[in-house]
C-alpha cells in the first residue's frame, strides 16, 4: 500500500502522504488500496483545511485542485 500511496505523493513526512488529488485520482487510489487492505490496516483520507494550524516547520501547500492527505 505504501508504494501505491507514495506514487501519488508530493513528498512530505513518512507518517503521512500528501498528494494533490482530484476526484478521479482519489477514486483510482481508493480502488487500488481496497484490493490490498487487510483487517489490521488503517487508511484515512482527509481533505486539507483551507486554514490549517501549522506548527514547527510546517508550511501550507496550495493545491490547484482538492488536496488530500493519506495517513
Biopython code that builds the backbone (N, CA, C, O; Angstrom):
import numpy as np
from Bio.PDB.StructureBuilder import StructureBuilder

atoms = [
    (1, "UNK", "N", (0.811, -1.177, 0.000)),
    (1, "UNK", "CA", (0.000, 0.000, 0.000)),
    (1, "UNK", "C", (0.867, 1.257, 0.000)),
    (1, "UNK", "O", (0.531, 2.248, -0.647)),
    (2, "UNK", "N", (1.963, 1.211, 0.716)),
    (2, "UNK", "CA", (2.839, 2.385, 0.794)),
    (2, "UNK", "C", (3.333, 2.790, -0.595)),
    (2, "UNK", "O", (3.336, 3.976, -0.926)),
    (3, "UNK", "N", (3.746, 1.824, -1.406)),
    (3, "UNK", "CA", (4.256, 2.140, -2.746)),
    (3, "UNK", "C", (3.179, 2.801, -3.595)),
    (3, "UNK", "O", (3.451, 3.760, -4.317)),
    (4, "UNK", "N", (1.954, 2.285, -3.508)),
    (4, "UNK", "CA", (0.857, 2.859, -4.291)),
    (4, "UNK", "C", (0.562, 4.274, -3.821)),
    (4, "UNK", "O", (0.443, 5.186, -4.639)),
    (5, "UNK", "N", (0.441, 4.467, -2.511)),
    (5, "UNK", "CA", (0.135, 5.797, -1.975)),
    (5, "UNK", "C", (1.225, 6.800, -2.330)),
    (5, "UNK", "O", (0.930, 7.924, -2.738)),
    (6, "UNK", "N", (2.486, 6.395, -2.176)),
    (6, "UNK", "CA", (3.587, 7.315, -2.471)),
    (6, "UNK", "C", (3.720, 7.618, -3.963)),
    (6, "UNK", "O", (4.345, 8.613, -4.330)),
    (7, "UNK", "N", (3.155, 6.795, -4.816)),
    (7, "UNK", "CA", (3.204, 7.095, -6.250)),
    (7, "UNK", "C", (2.355, 8.322, -6.592)),
    (7, "UNK", "O", (2.526, 8.917, -7.656)),
    (8, "UNK", "N", (1.439, 8.703, -5.692)),
    (8, "UNK", "CA", (0.604, 9.890, -5.877)),
    (8, "UNK", "C", (1.156, 11.101, -5.127)),
    (8, "UNK", "O", (0.622, 12.200, -5.280)),
    (9, "UNK", "N", (2.188, 10.940, -4.336)),
    (9, "UNK", "CA", (2.627, 11.922, -3.350)),
    (9, "UNK", "C", (3.495, 13.036, -3.895)),
    (9, "UNK", "O", (4.115, 12.914, -4.952)),
    (10, "UNK", "N", (3.523, 14.128, -3.141)),
    (10, "UNK", "CA", (4.414, 15.253, -3.398)),
    (10, "UNK", "C", (5.713, 15.107, -2.626)),
    (10, "UNK", "O", (6.726, 15.704, -2.989)),
    (11, "UNK", "N", (5.686, 14.340, -1.592)),
    (11, "UNK", "CA", (6.817, 14.222, -0.665)),
    (11, "UNK", "C", (6.263, 14.298, 0.732)),
    (11, "UNK", "O", (5.219, 13.711, 1.016)),
    (12, "UNK", "N", (6.937, 15.008, 1.613)),
    (12, "UNK", "CA", (6.429, 15.169, 2.965)),
    (12, "UNK", "C", (7.047, 14.188, 3.932)),
    (12, "UNK", "O", (8.130, 13.656, 3.691)),
    (13, "UNK", "N", (6.354, 13.952, 5.025)),
    (13, "UNK", "CA", (6.894, 13.107, 6.075)),
    (13, "UNK", "C", (6.537, 11.639, 5.866)),
    (13, "UNK", "O", (5.710, 11.304, 5.018)),
    (14, "UNK", "N", (7.170, 10.771, 6.646)),
    (14, "UNK", "CA", (6.971, 9.333, 6.482)),
    (14, "UNK", "C", (5.624, 8.858, 7.007)),
    (14, "UNK", "O", (5.102, 7.855, 6.521)),
    (15, "UNK", "N", (5.048, 9.549, 7.984)),
    (15, "UNK", "CA", (3.801, 9.096, 8.588)),
    (15, "UNK", "C", (2.560, 9.546, 7.829)),
    (15, "UNK", "O", (1.455, 9.087, 8.120)),
    (16, "UNK", "N", (2.729, 10.431, 6.867)),
    (16, "UNK", "CA", (1.599, 10.920, 6.080)),
    (16, "UNK", "C", (2.039, 11.102, 4.639)),
    (16, "UNK", "O", (3.187, 11.447, 4.361)),
    (17, "UNK", "N", (1.118, 10.867, 3.741)),
    (17, "UNK", "CA", (1.393, 11.048, 2.316)),
    (17, "UNK", "C", (0.552, 12.223, 1.850)),
    (17, "UNK", "O", (-0.674, 12.191, 1.959)),
    (18, "UNK", "N", (1.188, 13.246, 1.337)),
    (18, "UNK", "CA", (0.496, 14.432, 0.878)),
    (18, "UNK", "C", (0.420, 14.377, -0.647)),
    (18, "UNK", "O", (1.442, 14.293, -1.328)),
    (19, "UNK", "N", (-0.800, 14.426, -1.172)),
    (19, "UNK", "CA", (-0.970, 14.286, -2.620)),
    (19, "UNK", "C", (-2.083, 15.197, -3.126)),
    (19, "UNK", "O", (-3.155, 15.245, -2.523)),
    (20, "UNK", "N", (-1.852, 15.917, -4.217)),
    (20, "UNK", "CA", (-2.894, 16.748, -4.813)),
    (20, "UNK", "C", (-3.784, 15.884, -5.713)),
    (20, "UNK", "O", (-3.429, 15.611, -6.859)),
    (21, "UNK", "N", (-4.919, 15.463, -5.203)),
    (21, "UNK", "CA", (-5.781, 14.552, -5.947)),
    (21, "UNK", "C", (-7.094, 15.220, -6.315)),
    (21, "UNK", "O", (-7.745, 15.843, -5.476)),
    (22, "UNK", "N", (-7.476, 15.084, -7.581)),
    (22, "UNK", "CA", (-8.831, 15.469, -7.931)),
    (22, "UNK", "C", (-9.719, 14.253, -7.643)),
    (22, "UNK", "O", (-9.216, 13.217, -7.206)),
    (23, "UNK", "N", (-10.998, 14.362, -7.875)),
    (23, "UNK", "CA", (-11.929, 13.285, -7.523)),
    (23, "UNK", "C", (-11.577, 11.989, -8.250)),
    (23, "UNK", "O", (-11.636, 10.916, -7.649)),
    (24, "UNK", "N", (-11.211, 12.067, -9.530)),
    (24, "UNK", "CA", (-10.891, 10.855, -10.293)),
    (24, "UNK", "C", (-9.642, 10.152, -9.775)),
    (24, "UNK", "O", (-9.619, 8.927, -9.665)),
    (25, "UNK", "N", (-8.603, 10.922, -9.457)),
    (25, "UNK", "CA", (-7.385, 10.322, -8.913)),
    (25, "UNK", "C", (-7.636, 9.701, -7.541)),
    (25, "UNK", "O", (-7.097, 8.640, -7.223)),
    (26, "UNK", "N", (-8.468, 10.377, -6.722)),
    (26, "UNK", "CA", (-8.780, 9.842, -5.409)),
    (26, "UNK", "C", (-9.518, 8.508, -5.535)),
    (26, "UNK", "O", (-9.208, 7.558, -4.816)),
    (27, "UNK", "N", (-10.478, 8.435, -6.432)),
    (27, "UNK", "CA", (-11.216, 7.185, -6.643)),
    (27, "UNK", "C", (-10.274, 6.081, -7.115)),
    (27, "UNK", "O", (-10.378, 4.940, -6.663)),
    (28, "UNK", "N", (-9.366, 6.411, -8.010)),
    (28, "UNK", "CA", (-8.393, 5.442, -8.504)),
    (28, "UNK", "C", (-7.519, 4.917, -7.377)),
    (28, "UNK", "O", (-7.294, 3.712, -7.268)),
    (29, "UNK", "N", (-7.027, 5.820, -6.541)),
    (29, "UNK", "CA", (-6.190, 5.426, -5.411)),
    (29, "UNK", "C", (-6.965, 4.533, -4.451)),
    (29, "UNK", "O", (-6.453, 3.502, -4.016)),
    (30, "UNK", "N", (-8.188, 4.917, -4.117)),
    (30, "UNK", "CA", (-9.011, 4.120, -3.192)),
    (30, "UNK", "C", (-9.241, 2.722, -3.747)),
    (30, "UNK", "O", (-9.141, 1.742, -3.009)),
    (31, "UNK", "N", (-9.544, 2.615, -5.026)),
    (31, "UNK", "CA", (-9.758, 1.289, -5.639)),
    (31, "UNK", "C", (-8.507, 0.422, -5.525)),
    (31, "UNK", "O", (-8.608, -0.766, -5.219)),
    (32, "UNK", "N", (-7.345, 0.991, -5.763)),
    (32, "UNK", "CA", (-6.099, 0.227, -5.671)),
    (32, "UNK", "C", (-5.827, -0.209, -4.234)),
    (32, "UNK", "O", (-5.435, -1.351, -3.996)),
    (33, "UNK", "N", (-6.033, 0.695, -3.276)),
    (33, "UNK", "CA", (-5.766, 0.368, -1.877)),
    (33, "UNK", "C", (-6.757, -0.660, -1.337)),
    (33, "UNK", "O", (-6.390, -1.503, -0.519)),
    (34, "UNK", "N", (-8.011, -0.595, -1.787)),
    (34, "UNK", "CA", (-9.023, -1.548, -1.313)),
    (34, "UNK", "C", (-8.662, -2.991, -1.644)),
    (34, "UNK", "O", (-9.039, -3.910, -0.918)),
    (35, "UNK", "N", (-7.944, -3.185, -2.719)),
    (35, "UNK", "CA", (-7.566, -4.552, -3.092)),
    (35, "UNK", "C", (-6.467, -5.105, -2.189)),
    (35, "UNK", "O", (-6.259, -6.317, -2.137)),
    (36, "UNK", "N", (-5.760, -4.219, -1.472)),
    (36, "UNK", "CA", (-4.629, -4.636, -0.645)),
    (36, "UNK", "C", (-4.897, -4.584, 0.854)),
    (36, "UNK", "O", (-4.175, -5.210, 1.631)),
    (37, "UNK", "N", (-5.918, -3.852, 1.270)),
    (37, "UNK", "CA", (-6.130, -3.614, 2.693)),
    (37, "UNK", "C", (-6.507, -4.914, 3.414)),
    (37, "UNK", "O", (-7.267, -5.737, 2.903)),
    (38, "UNK", "N", (-5.956, -5.065, 4.604)),
    (38, "UNK", "CA", (-6.227, -6.241, 5.430)),
    (38, "UNK", "C", (-6.901, -5.789, 6.712)),
    (38, "UNK", "O", (-7.024, -4.589, 6.958)),
    (39, "UNK", "N", (-7.339, -6.736, 7.534)),
    (39, "UNK", "CA", (-8.087, -6.422, 8.746)),
    (39, "UNK", "C", (-7.358, -5.481, 9.688)),
    (39, "UNK", "O", (-7.999, -4.664, 10.349)),
    (40, "UNK", "N", (-6.040, -5.571, 9.769)),
    (40, "UNK", "CA", (-5.257, -4.754, 10.704)),
    (40, "UNK", "C", (-4.914, -3.373, 10.146)),
    (40, "UNK", "O", (-4.468, -2.507, 10.900)),
    (41, "UNK", "N", (-5.110, -3.148, 8.854)),
    (41, "UNK", "CA", (-4.703, -1.904, 8.213)),
    (41, "UNK", "C", (-5.672, -0.763, 8.512)),
    (41, "UNK", "O", (-6.864, -0.980, 8.734)),
    (42, "UNK", "N", (-5.139, 0.444, 8.513)),
    (42, "UNK", "CA", (-5.951, 1.637, 8.722)),
    (42, "UNK", "C", (-5.482, 2.708, 7.743)),
    (42, "UNK", "O", (-4.309, 3.080, 7.736)),
    (43, "UNK", "N", (-6.391, 3.196, 6.925)),
    (43, "UNK", "CA", (-6.091, 4.258, 5.967)),
    (43, "UNK", "C", (-7.155, 5.340, 6.140)),
    (43, "UNK", "O", (-8.351, 5.057, 6.065)),
    (44, "UNK", "N", (-6.721, 6.568, 6.371)),
    (44, "UNK", "CA", (-7.620, 7.714, 6.453)),
    (44, "UNK", "C", (-7.317, 8.636, 5.284)),
    (44, "UNK", "O", (-6.155, 8.936, 5.011)),
    (45, "UNK", "N", (-8.350, 9.084, 4.598)),
    (45, "UNK", "CA", (-8.180, 10.049, 3.518)),
    (45, "UNK", "C", (-8.963, 11.284, 3.932)),
    (45, "UNK", "O", (-10.171, 11.223, 4.160)),
    (46, "UNK", "N", (-8.257, 12.409, 4.025)),
    (46, "UNK", "CA", (-8.884, 13.627, 4.516)),
    (46, "UNK", "C", (-8.548, 14.808, 3.610)),
    (46, "UNK", "O", (-7.490, 14.842, 2.981)),
    (47, "UNK", "N", (-9.451, 15.762, 3.555)),
    (47, "UNK", "CA", (-9.197, 16.991, 2.793)),
    (47, "UNK", "C", (-8.342, 17.928, 3.613)),
    (47, "UNK", "O", (-8.418, 17.938, 4.842)),
    (48, "UNK", "N", (-7.537, 18.706, 2.943)),
    (48, "UNK", "CA", (-6.718, 19.712, 3.602)),
    (48, "UNK", "C", (-7.603, 20.917, 3.911)),
    (48, "UNK", "O", (-8.327, 21.400, 3.041)),
    (49, "UNK", "N", (-7.542, 21.394, 5.142)),
    (49, "UNK", "CA", (-8.328, 22.556, 5.549)),
    (49, "UNK", "C", (-7.837, 23.811, 4.837)),
    (49, "UNK", "O", (-6.652, 23.925, 4.522)),
    (50, "UNK", "N", (-8.735, 24.744, 4.585)),
    (50, "UNK", "CA", (-8.348, 26.000, 3.934)),
    (50, "UNK", "C", (-7.387, 26.794, 4.804)),
    (50, "UNK", "O", (-6.468, 27.432, 4.290)),
    (51, "UNK", "N", (-7.587, 26.762, 6.101)),
    (51, "UNK", "CA", (-6.739, 27.496, 7.042)),
    (51, "UNK", "C", (-6.238, 26.542, 8.126)),
    (51, "UNK", "O", (-6.693, 26.617, 9.267)),
    (52, "UNK", "N", (-5.315, 25.653, 7.788)),
    (52, "UNK", "CA", (-4.843, 24.680, 8.773)),
    (52, "UNK", "C", (-3.988, 25.341, 9.852)),
    (52, "UNK", "O", (-3.428, 26.417, 9.646)),
    (53, "UNK", "N", (-3.899, 24.686, 10.991)),
    (53, "UNK", "CA", (-2.993, 25.121, 12.048)),
    (53, "UNK", "C", (-1.637, 24.519, 11.723)),
    (53, "UNK", "O", (-1.506, 23.300, 11.612)),
    (54, "UNK", "N", (-0.640, 25.356, 11.573)),
    (54, "UNK", "CA", (0.696, 24.909, 11.179)),
    (54, "UNK", "C", (1.647, 25.068, 12.350)),
    (54, "UNK", "O", (1.712, 26.135, 12.959)),
    (55, "UNK", "N", (2.386, 24.014, 12.669)),
    (55, "UNK", "CA", (3.325, 24.036, 13.782)),
    (55, "UNK", "C", (4.724, 23.695, 13.291)),
    (55, "UNK", "O", (4.886, 22.993, 12.293)),
    (56, "UNK", "N", (5.727, 24.192, 13.994)),
    (56, "UNK", "CA", (7.106, 23.876, 13.630)),
    (56, "UNK", "C", (7.467, 24.428, 12.270)),
    (56, "UNK", "O", (7.228, 25.601, 11.981)),
    (57, "UNK", "N", (8.041, 23.583, 11.436)),
    (57, "UNK", "CA", (8.477, 23.998, 10.094)),
    (57, "UNK", "C", (7.391, 23.838, 9.043)),
    (57, "UNK", "O", (7.642, 24.052, 7.858)),
    (58, "UNK", "N", (6.182, 23.462, 9.464)),
    (58, "UNK", "CA", (5.091, 23.221, 8.510)),
    (58, "UNK", "C", (4.755, 24.483, 7.727)),
    (58, "UNK", "O", (4.724, 25.585, 8.275)),
    (59, "UNK", "N", (4.507, 24.300, 6.444)),
    (59, "UNK", "CA", (4.086, 25.385, 5.570)),
    (59, "UNK", "C", (2.850, 24.930, 4.828)),
    (59, "UNK", "O", (2.730, 23.760, 4.463)),
    (60, "UNK", "N", (1.931, 25.851, 4.606)),
    (60, "UNK", "CA", (0.715, 25.489, 3.893)),
    (60, "UNK", "C", (1.023, 25.268, 2.416)),
    (60, "UNK", "O", (1.679, 26.093, 1.780)),
    (61, "UNK", "N", (0.555, 24.169, 1.886)),
    (61, "UNK", "CA", (0.695, 23.873, 0.469)),
    (61, "UNK", "C", (-0.598, 24.254, -0.225)),
    (61, "UNK", "O", (-1.676, 23.837, 0.198)),
    (62, "UNK", "N", (-0.502, 25.032, -1.275)),
    (62, "UNK", "CA", (-1.688, 25.440, -2.016)),
    (62, "UNK", "C", (-1.832, 24.525, -3.225)),
    (62, "UNK", "O", (-0.915, 24.398, -4.037)),
    (63, "UNK", "N", (-2.993, 23.893, -3.331)),
    (63, "UNK", "CA", (-3.269, 22.973, -4.429)),
    (63, "UNK", "C", (-4.216, 23.635, -5.415)),
    (63, "UNK", "O", (-5.106, 24.386, -5.016)),
    (64, "UNK", "N", (-4.029, 23.359, -6.708)),
    (64, "UNK", "CA", (-4.946, 23.873, -7.712)),
    (64, "UNK", "C", (-6.294, 23.191, -7.585)),
    (64, "UNK", "O", (-7.339, 23.801, -7.812)),
    (65, "UNK", "N", (-6.258, 21.924, -7.222)),
    (65, "UNK", "CA", (-7.500, 21.148, -7.046)),
    (65, "UNK", "C", (-7.539, 20.686, -5.605)),
    (65, "UNK", "O", (-6.797, 21.194, -4.764)),
    (66, "UNK", "N", (-8.399, 19.726, -5.316)),
    (66, "UNK", "CA", (-8.547, 19.232, -3.945)),
    (66, "UNK", "C", (-7.249, 18.651, -3.431)),
    (66, "UNK", "O", (-6.614, 17.843, -4.109)),
    (67, "UNK", "N", (-6.850, 19.055, -2.239)),
    (67, "UNK", "CA", (-5.675, 18.478, -1.596)),
    (67, "UNK", "C", (-6.099, 17.366, -0.679)),
    (67, "UNK", "O", (-7.090, 17.500, 0.039)),
    (68, "UNK", "N", (-5.384, 16.288, -0.686)),
    (68, "UNK", "CA", (-5.717, 15.146, 0.145)),
    (68, "UNK", "C", (-4.471, 14.703, 0.908)),
    (68, "UNK", "O", (-3.369, 14.696, 0.360)),
    (69, "UNK", "N", (-4.649, 14.345, 2.138)),
    (69, "UNK", "CA", (-3.574, 13.744, 2.909)),
    (69, "UNK", "C", (-4.018, 12.341, 3.272)),
    (69, "UNK", "O", (-5.132, 12.132, 3.751)),
    (70, "UNK", "N", (-3.142, 11.391, 3.042)),
    (70, "UNK", "CA", (-3.439, 9.994, 3.353)),
    (70, "UNK", "C", (-2.545, 9.589, 4.496)),
    (70, "UNK", "O", (-1.324, 9.708, 4.394)),
    (71, "UNK", "N", (-3.112, 9.118, 5.572)),
    (71, "UNK", "CA", (-2.333, 8.737, 6.740)),
    (71, "UNK", "C", (-2.170, 7.246, 6.816)),
    (71, "UNK", "O", (-1.537, 6.741, 7.743)),
]
sb = StructureBuilder()
sb.init_structure("model")
sb.init_model(0)
sb.init_chain("A")
sb.init_seg("    ")
for serial, (resi, resn, name, xyz) in enumerate(atoms, 1):
    if name == "N":
        sb.init_residue(resn, " ", resi, " ")
    sb.init_atom(name, np.array(xyz, "f"), 0.0, 1.0, " ", f" {name:<3s}", serial, name[0])
structure = sb.get_structure()
